[in-house]
Amino acid sequence: MYIKVKVFPKSKKEEIKKTKGQENRFEVKVKEKAEKNLANTRVLELLAEYFEINKKDISIINGHHHPIKLLRINDDVL
């Protein structure tokens, strides 16, 4: 399964919000800065908790250096 995520680094609080009216699209706010892969790592951790899967079963396919990312979740775990 593929999902699109818009990341907001350096937020005051962390949250995951599903975008209204669009399936498989999320907005994720993280406290970490967008430096040294800190924000990307935290996004993967939060989404793994949200979907109740292991962190290794989710990966960034596109958008490593961009706020809009395409992520892949292994179909075996859902």
Protein Blocks (a to p, Z undefined) as FASTA:
>chain_A
ZZdddddehifbdcddddehiahiacdddfbdceehlmmmmmmmmmmmmnopafklpccf
bhplccbdcddddfklZZ
